[in-house]
Protein backbone atom coordinates (compact mmCIF):
# COMPACT_ATOMS: atom_id res chain seq x y z
CA UNK A 1 0.00 0.00 0.00
CA UNK A 2 1.24 3.47 -0.85
CA UNK A 3 1.03 6.57 1.29
CA UNK A 4 -1.19 9.48 0.37
CA UNK A 5 -0.29 13.00 1.35
CA UNK A 6 -3.36 14.86 2.62
CA UNK A 7 -4.09 18.50 3.25
CA UNK A 8 -7.24 20.11 4.64
CA UNK A 9 -8.82 23.03 2.86
CA UNK A 10 -12.04 24.86 3.63
CA UNK A 11 -14.47 25.79 0.82
CA UNK A 12 -14.53 29.59 0.99
CA UNK A 13 -16.87 32.24 -0.40
CA UNK A 14 -14.61 32.82 -3.42
CA UNK A 15 -14.75 29.08 -4.26
CA UNK A 16 -18.52 28.87 -4.73
CA UNK A 17 -21.21 29.98 -7.15
CA UNK A 18 -24.54 31.68 -6.31
CA UNK A 19 -25.96 28.33 -5.12
CA UNK A 20 -23.06 28.03 -2.63
CA UNK A 21 -21.73 24.98 -4.48
CA UNK A 22 -18.02 24.80 -5.20
CA UNK A 23 -17.01 26.12 -8.61
CA UNK A 24 -15.12 23.46 -10.59
CA UNK A 25 -12.07 25.72 -11.07
CA UNK A 26 -11.53 25.91 -7.29
CA UNK A 27 -10.60 22.22 -7.29
CA UNK A 28 -7.57 22.94 -9.48
CA UNK A 29 -6.29 25.36 -6.84
CA UNK A 30 -6.85 22.78 -4.08
CA UNK A 31 -4.97 20.17 -6.12
CA UNK A 32 -2.10 22.63 -6.58
CA UNK A 33 -1.94 23.19 -2.81
CA UNK A 34 -1.78 19.43 -2.17
CA UNK A 35 0.89 18.92 -4.84
CA UNK A 36 3.02 21.75 -3.47
CA UNK A 37 2.81 20.41 0.07
CA UNK A 38 3.62 16.85 -1.05
CA UNK A 39 6.85 18.06 -2.65
CA UNK A 40 7.64 20.14 0.43
CA UNK A 41 6.99 17.09 2.69
CA UNK A 42 9.67 15.08 0.87
CA UNK A 43 12.14 17.98 1.17
CA UNK A 44 11.80 18.92 -2.47
CA UNK A 45 10.10 22.31 -2.54
CA UNK A 46 9.87 23.85 -5.98
CA UNK A 47 12.80 26.17 -5.32
CA UNK A 48 15.05 23.14 -4.78
CA UNK A 49 13.61 21.19 -7.68
CA UNK A 50 13.92 24.07 -10.11
CA UNK A 51 17.31 25.37 -8.95
CA UNK A 52 19.11 22.14 -8.01
CA UNK A 53 17.51 19.56 -10.32
CA UNK A 54 17.27 22.11 -13.15
CA UNK A 55 13.84 20.96 -14.36
CA UNK A 56 10.33 22.30 -14.57
CA UNK A 57 7.25 20.12 -14.42
CA UNK A 58 4.57 21.69 -16.61
CA UNK A 59 1.17 20.05 -16.68
CA UNK A 60 0.30 18.52 -20.04
CA UNK A 61 -3.01 16.90 -19.09
CA UNK A 62 -5.60 17.42 -16.35
CA UNK A 63 -8.69 15.30 -15.83
CA UNK A 64 -11.28 15.59 -13.06
CA UNK A 65 -14.49 13.78 -12.14
CA UNK A 66 -17.02 15.33 -9.78
CA UNK A 67 -18.94 12.79 -7.70
CA UNK A 68 -20.75 14.95 -5.11
CA UNK A 69 -21.10 18.70 -4.68
CA UNK A 70 -18.98 20.35 -2.01
CA UNK A 71 -20.55 23.42 -0.47
CA UNK A 72 -19.59 26.63 1.26
CA UNK A 73 -17.73 25.98 4.55
CA UNK A 74 -17.18 22.25 3.92
CA UNK A 75 -13.80 21.16 5.26
CA UNK A 76 -12.24 19.02 2.55
CA UNK A 77 -9.41 16.53 2.72
CA UNK A 78 -7.41 16.62 -0.51
CA UNK A 79 -5.09 13.63 -0.93
CA UNK A 80 -2.36 13.24 -3.53
CA UNK A 81 -0.05 10.41 -4.54
CA UNK A 82 1.98 9.36 -7.58
CA UNK A 83 -0.22 7.28 -9.86
CA UNK A 84 2.77 6.32 -11.98
CA UNK A 85 6.19 7.38 -13.17
CA UNK A 86 7.00 7.23 -16.85
CA UNK A 87 10.42 7.97 -18.31
CA UNK A 88 9.82 11.71 -18.89
CA UNK A 89 6.48 12.21 -17.19
CA UNK A 90 4.61 11.42 -14.01
CA UNK A 91 0.98 11.22 -13.04
CA UNK A 92 -0.30 12.69 -9.78
CA UNK A 93 -3.64 11.32 -8.57
CA UNK A 94 -5.97 13.29 -6.30
CA UNK A 95 -8.91 12.33 -4.09
CA UNK A 96 -11.23 14.80 -2.37
CA UNK A 97 -13.48 13.94 0.58
CA UNK A 98 -15.27 15.88 3.27
CA UNK A 99 -13.21 15.61 6.44
CA UNK A 100 -14.00 12.39 8.27
CA UNK A 101 -16.07 10.88 5.45
CA UNK A 102 -15.18 8.06 3.06
CA UNK A 103 -17.40 9.14 0.15
CA UNK A 104 -15.47 10.76 -2.68
CA UNK A 105 -16.39 14.32 -3.63
CA UNK A 106 -14.00 14.44 -6.60
CA UNK A 107 -11.11 12.56 -8.17
CA UNK A 108 -8.54 13.89 -10.60
CA UNK A 109 -5.14 13.39 -12.10
CA UNK A 110 -2.46 15.60 -13.58
CA UNK A 111 0.22 14.48 -16.00
CA UNK A 112 3.44 16.44 -15.50
CA UNK A 113 6.31 16.35 -17.97
CA UNK A 114 9.93 16.91 -17.01
CA UNK A 115 11.60 19.62 -19.11
CA UNK A 116 14.94 21.41 -19.04
CA UNK A 117 14.56 24.92 -17.70
CA UNK A 118 16.64 26.56 -20.42
CA UNK A 119 15.28 24.81 -23.54
CA UNK A 120 11.96 23.23 -22.49
CA UNK A 121 13.23 20.00 -24.06
CA UNK A 122 11.72 16.94 -22.39
CA UNK A 123 14.19 15.06 -20.21
CA UNK A 124 13.96 11.99 -17.96
CA UNK A 125 12.39 12.49 -14.54
CA UNK A 126 15.32 13.15 -12.16
CA UNK A 127 16.24 10.14 -10.06
CA UNK A 128 16.20 12.35 -6.96
CA UNK A 129 12.52 13.09 -7.55
CA UNK A 130 11.70 9.38 -8.00
CA UNK A 131 13.61 8.48 -4.84
CA UNK A 132 12.03 11.12 -2.64
CA UNK A 133 8.50 10.32 -3.79
CA UNK A 134 8.95 6.51 -3.65
CA UNK A 135 6.69 5.92 -0.62
CA UNK A 136 3.88 7.85 -2.34
CA UNK A 137 3.92 5.79 -5.56
CA UNK A 138 0.87 3.62 -6.20
CA UNK A 139 1.83 -0.05 -6.59
CA UNK A 140 1.26 -1.37 -10.10
C-alpha positions as CSV (number, residue, x, y, z in Angstrom):
1,X,0.0,0.0,0.0
2,X,1.2,3.5,-0.8
3,X,1.0,6.6,1.3
4,X,-1.2,9.5,0.4
5,X,-0.3,13.0,1.3
6,X,-3.4,14.9,2.6
7,X,-4.1,18.5,3.3
8,X,-7.2,20.1,4.6
9,X,-8.8,23.0,2.9
10,X,-12.0,24.9,3.6
11,X,-14.5,25.8,0.8
12,X,-14.5,29.6,1.0
13,X,-16.9,32.2,-0.4
14,X,-14.6,32.8,-3.4
15,X,-14.7,29.1,-4.3
16,X,-18.5,28.9,-4.7
17,X,-21.2,30.0,-7.2
18,X,-24.5,31.7,-6.3
19,X,-26.0,28.3,-5.1
20,X,-23.1,28.0,-2.6
21,X,-21.7,25.0,-4.5
22,X,-18.0,24.8,-5.2
23,X,-17.0,26.1,-8.6
24,X,-15.1,23.5,-10.6
25,X,-12.1,25.7,-11.1
26,X,-11.5,25.9,-7.3
27,X,-10.6,22.2,-7.3
28,X,-7.6,22.9,-9.5
29,X,-6.3,25.4,-6.8
30,X,-6.9,22.8,-4.1
31,X,-5.0,20.2,-6.1
32,X,-2.1,22.6,-6.6
33,X,-1.9,23.2,-2.8
34,X,-1.8,19.4,-2.2
35,X,0.9,18.9,-4.8
36,X,3.0,21.7,-3.5
37,X,2.8,20.4,0.1
38,X,3.6,16.9,-1.0
39,X,6.9,18.1,-2.6
40,X,7.6,20.1,0.4
41,X,7.0,17.1,2.7
42,X,9.7,15.1,0.9
43,X,12.1,18.0,1.2
44,X,11.8,18.9,-2.5
45,X,10.1,22.3,-2.5
46,X,9.9,23.8,-6.0
47,X,12.8,26.2,-5.3
48,X,15.1,23.1,-4.8
49,X,13.6,21.2,-7.7
50,X,13.9,24.1,-10.1
51,X,17.3,25.4,-9.0
52,X,19.1,22.1,-8.0
53,X,17.5,19.6,-10.3
54,X,17.3,22.1,-13.1
55,X,13.8,21.0,-14.4
56,X,10.3,22.3,-14.6
57,X,7.2,20.1,-14.4
58,X,4.6,21.7,-16.6
59,X,1.2,20.0,-16.7
60,X,0.3,18.5,-20.0
61,X,-3.0,16.9,-19.1
62,X,-5.6,17.4,-16.4
63,X,-8.7,15.3,-15.8
64,X,-11.3,15.6,-13.1
65,X,-14.5,13.8,-12.1
66,X,-17.0,15.3,-9.8
67,X,-18.9,12.8,-7.7
68,X,-20.7,14.9,-5.1
69,X,-21.1,18.7,-4.7
70,X,-19.0,20.3,-2.0
71,X,-20.5,23.4,-0.5
72,X,-19.6,26.6,1.3
73,X,-17.7,26.0,4.5
74,X,-17.2,22.3,3.9
75,X,-13.8,21.2,5.3
76,X,-12.2,19.0,2.6
77,X,-9.4,16.5,2.7
78,X,-7.4,16.6,-0.5
79,X,-5.1,13.6,-0.9
80,X,-2.4,13.2,-3.5
81,X,0.0,10.4,-4.5
82,X,2.0,9.4,-7.6
83,X,-0.2,7.3,-9.9
84,X,2.8,6.3,-12.0
85,X,6.2,7.4,-13.2
86,X,7.0,7.2,-16.8
87,X,10.4,8.0,-18.3
88,X,9.8,11.7,-18.9
89,X,6.5,12.2,-17.2
90,X,4.6,11.4,-14.0
91,X,1.0,11.2,-13.0
92,X,-0.3,12.7,-9.8
93,X,-3.6,11.3,-8.6
94,X,-6.0,13.3,-6.3
95,X,-8.9,12.3,-4.1
96,X,-11.2,14.8,-2.4
97,X,-13.5,13.9,0.6
98,X,-15.3,15.9,3.3
99,X,-13.2,15.6,6.4
100,X,-14.0,12.4,8.3
101,X,-16.1,10.9,5.4
102,X,-15.2,8.1,3.1
103,X,-17.4,9.1,0.2
104,X,-15.5,10.8,-2.7
105,X,-16.4,14.3,-3.6
106,X,-14.0,14.4,-6.6
107,X,-11.1,12.6,-8.2
108,X,-8.5,13.9,-10.6
109,X,-5.1,13.4,-12.1
110,X,-2.5,15.6,-13.6
111,X,0.2,14.5,-16.0
112,X,3.4,16.4,-15.5
113,X,6.3,16.3,-18.0
114,X,9.9,16.9,-17.0
115,X,11.6,19.6,-19.1
116,X,14.9,21.4,-19.0
117,X,14.6,24.9,-17.7
118,X,16.6,26.6,-20.4
119,X,15.3,24.8,-23.5
120,X,12.0,23.2,-22.5
121,X,13.2,20.0,-24.1
122,X,11.7,16.9,-22.4
123,X,14.2,15.1,-20.2
124,X,14.0,12.0,-18.0
125,X,12.4,12.5,-14.5
126,X,15.3,13.1,-12.2
127,X,16.2,10.1,-10.1
128,X,16.2,12.4,-7.0
129,X,12.5,13.1,-7.6
130,X,11.7,9.4,-8.0
131,X,13.6,8.5,-4.8
132,X,12.0,11.1,-2.6
133,X,8.5,10.3,-3.8
134,X,8.9,6.5,-3.7
135,X,6.7,5.9,-0.6
136,X,3.9,7.9,-2.3
137,X,3.9,5.8,-5.6
138,X,0.9,3.6,-6.2
139,X,1.8,0.0,-6.6
140,X,1.3,-1.4,-10.1
